[in-house]
């Protein structure tokens, strides 16, 4: 599976300070990500400036089983992380707004869940938007994204963000505007392994899981709890997965490579 990192400039949106409010969507019912049909952004209204003191940059990363990807498989669950970075200076507040859109149709793409505590979701123009849940002193925002159904085509994530000094005005703030497109992958090329081809032991396990397989290639793993949240992920080392820090209970462990995937329920005790 290929690894990609997306970093691009994002511009804060609208006349309402997204860094000092609950967000433009909440404050005025408007999308301001640059997606088709959205309202003004600071790229056009200059309310926070296109440069500012902080030289804001934003990383948007889509991850699957601990690896960053530039495509999605229909119906699969991904982790999406958004981080507003300051090239210079030290902002005291951060804000963002983001939405995922089906290319061509311009309708909402997939579903968001498991948002970080500094983010929230709302529906505008038939699409789901994420934005800050009040002024955020933390630059990172995360969510789980469930990809749309097969045949949906490419998806574009539109986003805006701002690094602000928190002085109650627009002077000295910094923001930018951008987007990233995710192509639809072909799930038919991914083989689902059987228990004869891969398994985990022991089960129940105490501290480590051993992966029993004849495959010899780069593998990544993801551990999901009964609530559907990812609690551990990374690259498999020497065919072992460390579960020592997990609380006792039931989990679903996924191991995948370039052309295969395997899932198994395990118990931690």
Secondary structure as the mmCIF struct_conf table of DSSP 4:
data_model
#
loop_
_struct_conf.conf_type_id
_struct_conf.id
_struct_conf.beg_label_comp_id
_struct_conf.beg_label_asym_id
_struct_conf.beg_label_seq_id
_struct_conf.end_label_comp_id
_struct_conf.end_label_asym_id
_struct_conf.end_label_seq_id
STRN STRN1 UNK A 7 UNK A 8
BEND BEND1 UNK A 14 UNK A 16
TURN_TY1_P TURN_TY1_P1 UNK A 18 UNK A 19
BEND BEND2 UNK A 20 UNK A 22
HELX_RH_AL_P HELX_RH_AL_P1 UNK A 24 UNK A 28
BEND BEND3 UNK A 29 UNK A 29
BEND BEND4 UNK A 33 UNK A 34
TURN_TY1_P TURN_TY1_P2 UNK A 36 UNK A 37
HELX_RH_AL_P HELX_RH_AL_P2 UNK A 42 UNK A 45
BEND BEND5 UNK A 47 UNK A 48
BEND BEND6 UNK A 50 UNK A 51
TURN_TY1_P TURN_TY1_P3 UNK A 52 UNK A 55
STRN STRN2 UNK A 56 UNK A 64
TURN_TY1_P TURN_TY1_P4 UNK A 65 UNK A 66
STRN STRN3 UNK A 67 UNK A 68
BEND BEND7 UNK A 70 UNK A 70
STRN STRN4 UNK A 71 UNK A 72
TURN_TY1_P TURN_TY1_P5 UNK A 74 UNK A 75
STRN STRN5 UNK A 77 UNK A 86
BEND BEND8 UNK A 87 UNK A 89
BEND BEND9 UNK A 92 UNK A 92
STRN STRN6 UNK A 93 UNK A 102
TURN_TY1_P TURN_TY1_P6 UNK A 103 UNK A 105
BEND BEND10 UNK A 107 UNK A 107
STRN STRN7 UNK A 108 UNK A 108
BEND BEND11 UNK A 110 UNK A 110
STRN STRN8 UNK A 111 UNK A 113
BEND BEND12 UNK A 114 UNK A 114
TURN_TY1_P TURN_TY1_P7 UNK A 117 UNK A 118
STRN STRN9 UNK A 119 UNK A 124
TURN_TY1_P TURN_TY1_P8 UNK A 125 UNK A 126
STRN STRN10 UNK A 127 UNK A 132
BEND BEND13 UNK A 133 UNK A 135
STRN STRN11 UNK A 136 UNK A 136
BEND BEND14 UNK A 137 UNK A 139
STRN STRN12 UNK A 140 UNK A 146
TURN_TY1_P TURN_TY1_P9 UNK A 150 UNK A 151
STRN STRN13 UNK A 155 UNK A 164
BEND BEND15 UNK A 167 UNK A 170
TURN_TY1_P TURN_TY1_P10 UNK A 171 UNK A 172
STRN STRN14 UNK A 174 UNK A 184
HELX_LH_PP_P HELX_LH_PP_P1 UNK A 185 UNK A 185
HELX_RH_3T_P HELX_RH_3T_P1 UNK A 187 UNK A 189
BEND BEND16 UNK A 190 UNK A 190
STRN STRN15 UNK A 191 UNK A 192
TURN_TY1_P TURN_TY1_P11 UNK A 195 UNK A 197
STRN STRN16 UNK A 198 UNK A 201
BEND BEND17 UNK A 202 UNK A 204
STRN STRN17 UNK A 205 UNK A 205
BEND BEND18 UNK A 206 UNK A 207
STRN STRN18 UNK A 208 UNK A 213
BEND BEND19 UNK A 214 UNK A 214
BEND BEND20 UNK A 217 UNK A 217
STRN STRN19 UNK A 220 UNK A 225
TURN_TY1_P TURN_TY1_P12 UNK A 226 UNK A 227
BEND BEND21 UNK A 228 UNK A 228
STRN STRN20 UNK A 230 UNK A 235
STRN STRN21 UNK A 237 UNK A 237
TURN_TY1_P TURN_TY1_P13 UNK A 238 UNK A 239
STRN STRN22 UNK A 240 UNK A 242
TURN_TY1_P TURN_TY1_P14 UNK A 244 UNK A 245
BEND BEND22 UNK A 246 UNK A 246
HELX_LH_PP_P HELX_LH_PP_P2 UNK A 247 UNK A 247
BEND BEND23 UNK A 248 UNK A 248
STRN STRN23 UNK A 249 UNK A 256
BEND BEND24 UNK A 258 UNK A 259
STRN STRN24 UNK A 260 UNK A 268
#
